[in-house]
Amino acid sequence: MKRIYSVEISDISDDIFYYPSELTDMQEINTVCFGHSSAPALIKRNPSITQSIVISKSLAERLNFPDTETPIHLFIYGKDIHIGPLVGVFSSGFSTIQNKPLGERTSFFSKLLSLNKATGCIPFMFGENHIDWENETITGYMYHQHTWETYELPFPNVVYDRLPNRKTEGRSGPREVKQTFQEKYAIPWYNPGFFNKWDVYERLSDDPRAINFLPETYPFQSLSVIETLLSKYRQVYIKPIHGSLGLGIHQVLYDKHDQVYYCRYKNEQKENKLKKFQSLEAIFSHVFKEKRLHNMIVQQGIPLIRSEKRHIDFRVHTNKDQDGIWQVTAMAAKIAGAGSVTTHIKSGGTIKTIEELFVDPETVNEVREKLTNAALILSECMEEHLDGIIAEIGFDLGIDKKGKVWMFEANSKPGRSIFSHPKLREFELLTRKLSLDYAVYLAEKSITSSVSSNG
């Protein structure tokens, strides 16, 4: 466990940095770094028995170091002391309301930034308009003593991407910020982008570790693809490539005995529908006439285990931890609502813990082990085959009636609806904490690689 130290900004003369007395002698050190700012300083051992860092006021001002009473890490590489790390959380949709700078999302971000003392980093929120490129500073929002305040800060050690949607991500402004930070300043940018269902399938399908978890999937090209899958599996799902929250998903079933087709979906009035058709052509001329079919995938239907005749899938969260290793941080069962094509809460779905769903302890352990193993294998595969630094994933997994695990979706910025369950709230905290713990790991890795390359 890395040690974190309390910090005091003292009104003493000169640019002085006192390091904790338990640390080894630092005669070679002559520079203090915070984020991407640095300043020469007189480095001294703290004469007090208190294991703390003391920074002179003038040095703190040179470094744009905020007086937030947050305990921090101290990394020593080469002739530099690095304090922090400073973690920029990049988003959009900022408002002018002081106590709600991110509108309805403010509550989530206040909880995230409140973990600064537990993780030993200094996190702040910012958007593209808060950057001063000329002076290489950011007017960042910090959550301090239950209030939001703005501080003038240097460029961060790492950036945690929390853009809210694909539309924002696709704009030129956010793209340019990310590109400049990565290419000009070598700042690690983690959790980028939103996964594309077909892209994920294509990349994972070549990996023997992942292929057994993947339902047979194709981009929509013609009705013959659907006919082929229906003849093999009797049900298929048609999904938007860029969809989320279960929106736009259709289930098509074929009744071999009556030679009719059924389509289950949610209409524009948010009503669950199940309609019978004599042919696939009839389904597509009626249900899909306004849909962009080139943006859809067709996926094998799976006969999932059920609870009271309603199908079940599982949300499993994984996060990189303070050592850069994947961990399963949350797991819950989602039970479909009456007549719903998905298990989402907004479609009438309900959430249960694994223990509530399976009363038998042996079954609970078996299901947990199966889902954990699948999620960790798939996390490693996705990290290896997808672009960018992936630090968290929300998987939608299913278990069929033979006990086999399937992956239906993977989300780079997973929804948090399962945490509305009272017994899952502690795991919500863990997912947030590991997001910042990983930032510390990534910052240290970046600092050491930078020093090595410069040395």
C-alpha positions in Angstrom: 0.0 0.0 0.0 1.5 3.3 -1.0 1.8 5.9 1.8 0.0 9.2 1.6 1.0 12.3 3.5 -0.9 15.3 4.9 0.1 18.7 3.4 0.5 22.1 5.0 1.0 25.3 3.2 3.1 27.5 5.5 3.7 31.3 5.3 7.5 30.9 5.4 10.1 32.8 3.3 11.6 31.4 0.2 10.6 28.4 -2.0 11.0 25.6 0.5 9.7 22.0 0.5 9.8 19.9 3.7 9.5 16.2 3.1 8.4 13.7 5.8 11.2 12.8 8.2 10.7 9.0 7.6 12.0 9.3 4.0 15.6 8.9 3.1 18.0 11.8 2.6 17.2 13.9 -0.5 20.4 15.9 -1.1 20.2 15.3 -4.9 16.7 16.6 -5.2 16.2 20.2 -6.4 12.8 20.4 -8.1 9.2 19.9 -7.0 6.6 18.9 -9.6 2.8 19.1 -9.4 0.9 18.0 -12.4 2.7 19.5 -15.4 4.1 22.5 -13.4 7.6 22.4 -11.7 9.7 24.8 -9.7 13.2 24.7 -8.2 13.1 24.6 -4.4 15.2 24.2 -1.3 14.4 20.6 -0.2 14.6 19.9 3.5 13.7 17.1 5.9 10.7 18.0 8.1 12.2 18.4 11.6 8.8 17.5 13.2 8.1 13.9 14.1 4.8 14.4 12.3 5.0 12.6 9.0 3.8 15.4 6.8 4.7 17.6 3.9 5.2 21.4 4.4 5.2 23.7 1.3 6.1 27.3 1.6 3.3 29.7 0.4 5.5 31.1 -2.4 6.3 27.6 -3.8 2.6 26.6 -3.6 1.8 29.7 -5.7 4.5 28.9 -8.3 3.1 25.4 -8.6 -0.6 26.4 -8.6 -0.9 23.9 -5.7 -4.4 24.4 -4.1 -4.8 24.6 -0.3 -7.4 21.8 0.0 -6.1 19.8 3.0 -6.0 16.6 0.8 -3.4 14.1 1.7 -1.2 13.2 -1.3 1.3 10.8 -2.7 5.0 11.7 -3.0 7.0 10.1 -5.9 10.8 10.6 -6.2 12.4 10.1 -9.6 15.7 11.4 -10.8 16.2 14.8 -9.2 12.5 15.6 -8.9 9.9 15.2 -6.2 6.4 14.7 -7.7 3.4 15.4 -5.5 -0.2 14.6 -6.1 -1.1 13.2 -8.5 -3.3 15.8 -10.1 -6.2 14.1 -11.9 -8.3 15.9 -14.4 -11.8 14.6 -14.9 -12.9 15.7 -18.4 -16.6 16.3 -19.2 -19.0 18.6 -20.8 -22.4 20.2 -20.1 -21.1 22.7 -17.4 -23.7 25.1 -16.1 -23.4 28.5 -14.4 -25.1 27.4 -11.2 -22.5 27.4 -8.5 -23.7 24.4 -6.5 -24.6 22.4 -9.7 -21.8 23.0 -12.1 -22.6 19.8 -14.0 -26.4 19.9 -13.8 -28.1 16.6 -12.9 -24.7 14.8 -13.0 -23.3 17.0 -10.2 -24.2 14.5 -7.5 -22.2 11.7 -9.1 -19.2 13.9 -9.6 -19.3 15.3 -6.1 -19.2 11.7 -4.8 -16.3 10.9 -7.1 -14.2 13.9 -6.1 -15.0 13.3 -2.4 -12.8 10.2 -2.6 -9.7 12.4 -2.8 -8.7 11.7 0.8 -9.2 8.0 0.5 -7.1 7.8 -2.7 -4.4 10.4 -2.1 -5.0 12.2 -5.4 -6.3 15.7 -6.2 -9.2 15.3 -8.7 -10.9 18.2 -10.4 -13.5 18.7 -13.1 -12.9 20.6 -16.4 -14.2 21.0 -19.9 -12.7 22.3 -23.1 -13.5 25.9 -22.3 -11.7 25.9 -19.0 -8.2 25.4 -20.6 -5.7 28.3 -21.0 -3.4 26.9 -23.6 -1.1 29.9 -23.6 -0.3 29.7 -19.8 -0.8 25.9 -19.7 -3.3 26.1 -16.8 -6.9 25.0 -16.3 -9.7 26.7 -14.3 -10.8 23.5 -12.6 -13.8 22.7 -10.4 -12.9 21.0 -7.1 -15.3 19.7 -4.5 -14.0 21.0 -1.1 -15.8 20.9 2.2 -19.2 20.1 0.6 -19.0 23.0 -1.8 -17.8 23.5 -5.4 -14.9 26.0 -5.9 -12.7 26.9 -8.9 -9.0 26.9 -8.7 -6.3 27.8 -11.2 -4.4 24.5 -11.8 -1.6 23.2 -13.9 -2.2 20.6 -16.6 -2.9 17.3 -14.8 -0.8 14.1 -14.6 -3.6 12.0 -16.1 -7.1 12.6 -17.5 -10.2 10.5 -16.7 -12.7 10.7 -19.6 -16.2 11.2 -18.4 -17.8 12.7 -21.5 -21.6 12.0 -21.3 -22.4 10.7 -24.7 -21.3 9.8 -28.2 -22.5 13.1 -29.7 -20.3 15.2 -27.4 -17.4 12.8 -27.9 -17.6 13.3 -31.7 -17.3 17.1 -31.6 -14.1 18.7 -32.7 -13.4 20.5 -29.4 -13.2 17.4 -27.1 -11.3 15.5 -29.8 -8.7 18.3 -30.1 -8.2 18.5 -26.3 -7.6 14.8 -26.1 -5.2 14.7 -29.0 -3.2 17.7 -27.8 -2.9 16.4 -24.2 -1.8 13.0 -25.4 0.5 14.0 -28.3 2.1 17.3 -27.1 2.1 16.8 -23.3 2.2 12.9 -23.1 -0.7 13.0 -20.6 -2.3 9.5 -20.2 -6.0 9.7 -21.1 -8.0 6.8 -19.7 -11.5 5.5 -20.2 -11.9 7.0 -23.7 -14.8 6.6 -26.0 -18.0 4.6 -26.2 -17.8 1.0 -27.5 -19.2 0.1 -30.9 -21.0 -3.3 -30.6 -19.8 -4.6 -34.0 -16.3 -3.3 -33.5 -16.1 -5.0 -30.1 -17.4 -8.3 -31.6 -15.0 -8.2 -34.6 -11.9 -7.5 -32.4 -12.8 -10.1 -29.8 -13.9 -12.9 -32.2 -10.3 -13.5 -33.3 -9.2 -14.2 -29.6 -9.6 -17.8 -28.6 -10.1 -16.7 -25.0 -13.1 -14.6 -25.9 -14.9 -16.4 -28.7 -16.7 -18.9 -26.5 -18.5 -16.0 -24.7 -19.7 -14.3 -27.9 -23.1 -15.0 -29.5 -23.0 -15.3 -33.3 -23.3 -11.8 -34.6 -23.4 -10.1 -38.0 -23.9 -6.5 -39.3 -27.4 -6.2 -40.9 -27.0 -6.7 -44.6 -30.2 -8.5 -45.7 -33.1 -10.5 -44.4 -31.3 -13.7 -45.4 -28.9 -13.2 -42.4 -31.9 -13.1 -40.1 -33.4 -16.1 -41.7 -30.2 -18.1 -41.3 -29.9 -17.3 -37.6 -33.6 -18.0 -37.0 -33.3 -21.4 -38.6 -30.4 -22.2 -36.2 -31.6 -20.5 -33.0 -35.4 -19.7 -33.5 -34.8 -16.2 -32.0 -32.5 -13.3 -32.9 -31.9 -9.8 -31.5 -31.5 -6.8 -33.8 -29.6 -4.0 -32.0 -28.2 -0.5 -32.9 -24.5 -0.6 -33.2 -24.2 2.5 -31.0 -27.1 1.8 -28.7 -27.3 2.1 -25.0 -29.8 1.7 -22.2 -31.5 -1.0 -24.2 -32.9 1.5 -26.6 -33.8 0.3 -30.1 -33.5 -3.5 -29.4 -35.9 -5.8 -31.1 -36.4 -9.6 -30.6 -37.6 -11.6 -33.6 -38.9 -15.1 -33.0 -40.0 -17.8 -35.4 -42.8 -20.3 -34.5 -41.9 -23.3 -36.7 -45.2 -25.0 -35.9 -47.5 -22.2 -37.0 -44.9 -20.8 -39.5 -45.3 -17.2 -38.1 -42.9 -14.6 -36.8 -43.1 -12.5 -33.7 -41.4 -9.2 -33.0 -41.0 -7.9 -29.4 -39.9 -4.3 -29.0 -40.6 -1.0 -27.3 -42.5 1.6 -29.5 -42.0 5.4 -29.6 -44.6 5.7 -26.8 -42.3 3.6 -24.6 -44.8 0.7 -24.6 -43.7 -2.9 -24.7 -45.1 -4.6 -27.8 -45.3 -8.2 -29.1 -46.8 -8.5 -32.6 -47.3 -11.4 -35.0 -46.4 -11.3 -38.6 -46.7 -13.7 -41.6 -43.2 -12.9 -42.9 -39.9 -11.2 -42.2 -40.7 -8.7 -44.9 -43.9 -7.7 -43.1 -41.9 -7.1 -39.9 -39.5 -4.9 -41.7 -42.1 -2.9 -43.6 -44.0 -2.3 -40.4 -41.6 -2.1 -37.4 -38.4 -1.1 -39.1 -39.6 1.3 -41.8 -38.1 4.3 -40.0 -34.9 2.6 -38.8 -31.4 3.0 -40.1 -30.7 -0.7 -40.8 -27.1 -0.1 -41.8 -26.4 0.9 -38.2 -27.8 -2.4 -36.8 -26.4 -5.8 -35.9 -28.1 -9.2 -35.8 -27.3 -11.5 -32.9 -28.1 -15.0 -32.0 -30.8 -15.3 -29.4 -29.9 -17.3 -26.2 -32.3 -19.4 -24.2 -31.5 -17.7 -20.9 -32.3 -18.9 -17.4 -35.5 -17.4 -16.0 -37.2 -16.2 -12.8 -41.0 -16.5 -12.8 -40.9 -17.0 -16.6 -38.9 -13.7 -17.1 -35.5 -13.9 -18.5 -32.4 -12.9 -16.5 -29.1 -11.3 -17.4 -26.3 -10.0 -15.2 -24.5 -6.7 -14.9 -20.9 -7.2 -13.9 -18.6 -4.2 -13.4 -14.8 -4.5 -13.7 -12.2 -1.9 -12.8 -8.5 -1.6 -12.9 -7.1 -1.2 -9.4 -4.2 0.6 -7.7 -1.8 -2.0 -9.2 -3.3 -1.8 -12.7 -5.0 -5.2 -12.3 -8.6 -6.0 -13.3 -11.0 -6.6 -10.4 -14.7 -7.4 -10.4 -16.2 -4.6 -8.4 -20.0 -5.2 -8.6 -22.4 -7.9 -9.8 -26.2 -8.0 -9.9 -29.0 -9.9 -11.6 -31.5 -8.0 -13.8 -34.9 -9.6 -14.4 -36.9 -8.5 -17.4 -40.2 -6.7 -16.9 -43.4 -8.2 -18.1 -43.4 -8.3 -21.9 -40.1 -6.4 -22.1 -37.4 -7.2 -24.7 -34.7 -6.0 -22.2 -34.0 -6.2 -18.5 -33.5 -2.4 -18.0 -35.3 -0.8 -15.1 -36.9 1.8 -17.3 -38.5 -1.1 -19.2 -39.9 -2.6 -16.0 -36.9 -4.6 -15.0 -36.0 -5.4 -11.4 -32.6 -5.8 -9.7 -31.6 -8.5 -7.3 -28.4 -9.6 -5.7 -27.1 -13.0 -6.7 -28.0 -14.2 -3.2 -31.6 -13.0 -3.5 -31.9 -14.8 -6.9 -30.4 -18.1 -5.9 -31.1 -19.1 -2.4 -28.8 -22.2 -2.4 -25.3 -21.1 -1.3 -23.6 -23.6 -3.7 -25.5 -22.2 -6.7 -24.6 -18.6 -5.6 -20.9 -19.5 -5.4 -21.0 -21.3 -8.8 -22.8 -18.4 -10.6 -20.5 -15.8 -9.0 -17.4 -17.8 -10.0 -18.6 -18.3 -13.6 -19.5 -14.6 -14.0 -16.3 -13.4 -12.4 -14.0 -15.6 -14.5 -15.8 -14.5 -17.7 -15.7 -10.8 -16.8 -12.0 -10.9 -16.0 -11.1 -12.8 -19.2 -13.1 -10.5 -21.3 -11.7 -7.4 -19.6 -8.2 -8.5 -20.4 -9.1 -9.3 -24.0 -10.8 -5.9 -24.5 -7.8 -4.1 -23.0 -5.6 -6.0 -25.4 -7.6 -5.5 -28.6 -9.4 -2.2 -28.2 -7.8 1.3 -28.6 -6.9 3.6 -25.7 -6.4 3.0 -22.0 -9.5 1.1 -20.7 -10.0 1.3 -16.9 -13.6 0.2 -16.3 -16.2 -1.9 -18.1 -19.8 -2.7 -17.5 -20.7 -6.1 -18.9 -24.1 -7.5 -19.7 -23.7 -11.2 -19.4 -26.2 -14.1 -19.6 -26.3 -17.7 -18.5 -28.2 -20.1 -20.7 -30.2 -23.1 -19.5 -27.1 -25.3 -19.9 -25.0 -23.1 -17.6 -22.9 -21.4 -20.3 -22.0 -17.7 -19.9 -22.5 -15.3 -22.8 -21.5 -11.7 -23.3 -24.2 -9.5 -24.9 -22.7 -6.0 -24.4 -19.8 -4.2 -22.9 -20.1 -0.5 -21.9 -17.1 1.8 -21.4 -19.1 4.2 -19.2 -21.6 1.8 -17.6 -24.9 3.0 -16.2 -25.3 2.8 -12.5 -28.9 1.7 -12.1 -28.0 -1.5 -10.3 -26.6 0.6 -7.4 -30.2 1.7 -6.5 -30.4 -1.6 -4.7 -29.6 -1.0 -1.0 -27.3 -4.0 -0.8 -25.2 -2.9 -3.7 -24.4 0.7 -2.6 -21.1 -0.2 -1.0 -19.9 -1.6 -4.4 -20.9 1.7 -6.1 -18.4 3.3 -3.8 -15.7 0.7 -4.7 -16.2 1.4 -8.5 -15.7 5.1 -7.9 -12.7 4.6 -5.6 -10.9 2.3 -8.0 -11.4 4.8 -10.8 -9.1 7.2 -8.9 -6.8 4.5 -7.5 -6.0 3.6 -11.0 -5.3 7.2 -11.8 -2.6 7.2 -9.2 -1.1 4.0 -10.7 -1.2 5.5 -14.2 0.3 8.8 -13.0 3.2 7.0 -11.3 3.8 4.9 -14.4 3.8 8.0 -16.6 6.2 9.8 -14.3 8.7 6.9 -14.2 8.5 6.3 -18.0 9.0 10.1 -18.6 12.0 10.2 -16.3 13.5 7.1 -17.9 13.1 8.4 -21.4 14.6 11.8 -20.4 17.4 10.1 -18.6 
